[in-house]
């Protein structure tokens, strides 16, 4: 005998519900999370020569060097910056 139907029914009953009774509240909470996201991330350069990176998002040019190893990078550029092995994100103290 196959129990496939019973298993399917049990799984569908155990799923959390994603319906929102108050859509305005959901939108407000979502906007609050977005606005609390950091606008900048801090990166430190660990390489031996200067490194120039041009942002694809806004054309911002970042020049990392020993004389200025730490830069604040816009949030939209942070993912691209993480691809460079000579740069590491500095995590703020909590």
N, C-alpha and C positions, 0 to 999 in steps of 0.2 A: 504494500500500500504506500502511496506517495503522500507525504506531508507538505508538499510544496505550497499549497494554498494557505495552510495554517502558518507556515513560516513567514510568508509574504504579508499576511494580515498582522502578525505579531510585530514585524519590522515597521509596517506603516503606522501602527498604533504607538510605537515607541519614539517616533520622530518628533522633534520639537516643532511647535507651531510657530510660523513666521508671520502670521497675520497681525496687523497693528490695529488696535481698537481706536487709537487716537493718532491719526497720521500727522497732525500738527506737532504733537509731542515728539514723534519719531524724527521729523525734519529738524526740529529745534535741537535735539540731542546730536544729530549727525552734523549739523552746522557748528555746534559747539566743539565737537571733536576735531573738525577740520580747522577751525580758527585757533585751536590750542596747539596745533602742530608747529614745530619750530620753523622759522623762516630761514635760518642759517644753520649750517653744521660747521664745526671747527676741524680743520685738517692740518696735520704736521707733515712736512717734507723730510724724508730720511735719506735722499739720494746725495750723490757727490757733485753733480753739476746742476746748473739751472734747468728748470722745466717750465715750459710755457704750455698752457692748455687753454684753448678757446672753447667756450660754451656753445653747444649746439642750440640751446634753448633761447638765449638772449644775446649772444655775441660777446659776453663778458670774457675778458682775458685774465687768467690767473698766472702769476709768475712766482713759482716756488723756487727758493734758493736758500743757501746757508745764512745770508744776511736777513732774510725774512722767511723763516721756515713755517710759520703758522699763519693760516688764512681762514677767514670766515667764507664759506662757500654757500651760495644760494641753494635752497632746498631742491629746486628743480635740476641743479647741476650735480648734486651729491652722488647720485647713482653712477653717473659717468666718471666722476673723480675716483670712486672706489675701485675702478678697473686698473688703476695705476699702482703697481706694487711699491713704488717709492713713497706713496702717500698713505697715511693711516688716520682714521677718524679719532679725534680726541673726545672721549666721552666725559660729559660734565659730571662733577661730583653731585651726588644726590643727598 
